[in-house]
Amino acid sequence: MKVIHPVPKLGINYFIMLGILKRKGEKVKKDRSGIKVGIPKFLNIWGTHQFWVGFFNHLGIKVVFSSDTSEEQYRQYGKGRITMDSCFPVKALAGHIGELLAKNVDILFVPMIYSLPSFLRGHVLDTVSCTRVMMAPENIKAGFTREKDEFSSRGVRFISPFVTFGEPELLPKQLYEALKEFLDLSYQEVTQAVKHGLRSLEDFDAYIRGKSLEIVKWCVKENKPAILVLARPYHMDTGIGHEIDVEFQTYGYPVLWYNYLPLDDWLLNWLFGQEVKAGIIKSPFDISDVWTSSYSSNTNEIIWAAKFACRFPWITGVIRLSSYECGMDQPTFTPVQKIVESRGTLYFKFGELDETKPAGSIKIRVETIVYYLEKYSADIINKKLSMLPPLPKELS
Ligand code: SF4
């Protein structure tokens, strides 16, 4: 019998949480309440959305996001707009842009995100985005302008600034240059709005990681296994990740996402402290022992989370999601699997995800995986516990 898990799930209600942490803006001097900015909910907007909400709210501007990706959205608004062959997460952007055009926004804001905010900054070589992510706005824009300019014909401004969250001190200049022509803004205002956005993003991050910690503590207290999803942030989009994590929740398994694991010192010292002491790694955030070309932000975090999952006893299964034609994921499959399995954690991959949800095959695979989880989780927990120091007081 299926049991609905009592622990709050992560991922699916992620965007609904947008409203929860809205910061109160300082008083905005100019009235911009009539301006509607549309932001497509695509690719790395999934990891930076709260910044954009905080930034535009501080300027007194309303933000409208597109819906989750869906086959209908893609068929209705996106098909025929694609000018290059690519992975589906990039192609799906066309549907999001078409949907926002139909919502009569004044500005379509589609940032080219060069680098990402990451808790691993300082421990890795860089935190850049996949090149397809960076270039997606310009690529997709071409599909809306090659015959007729669909933006200017509707009086919509298409703004696509190059932004570097890896060097946040550059953000005010990048955003001021992009917006000054269309909005009556001062550089100072933009600088304040950037600060506001970054604080909003930090608050949101801390909030979700706190929720993950609740799940971790619950698993320890109840001695129940959990599942970790290793993916890209946009696999939280129901039309990109196809809600595979939800299938596991219906079987009673709480799901943690790789990009929101708890980062509390006491927890990381418990999991990684022995290796730090032995000089194998410099800190709990060091991934150089398993991954030397640490340039890509999402990939670095996937690798780090694989190390976390391999050590944390109550994560007994890891689900890897990957999209069709993802060149970035290919070289990571074997190393990630090896890391995860090195202390006995079970590893399962759902690769080649595309626009169509293969509902039947997902269900069959989930049932099979659940069988293995039920059979082996207790042994995995005990084995992994035996390889760690005693439980920290926060978990006992
Ligand atoms: S990381 Fe993979 S799925 Fe994501 S945009 Fe790049 S190629 Fe596409």
Boltz pocket constraint, residues with backbone or C-beta under 6 A from the ligand:
constraints:
  - pocket:
      binder: B
      contacts: [[A, 87], [A, 88], [A, 89], [A, 90], [A, 130], [A, 131], [A, 132], [A, 133], [A, 232], [A, 323], [A, 324], [A, 325], [A, 326], [A, 327], [A, 328], [A, 329]]
      max_distance: 6.0
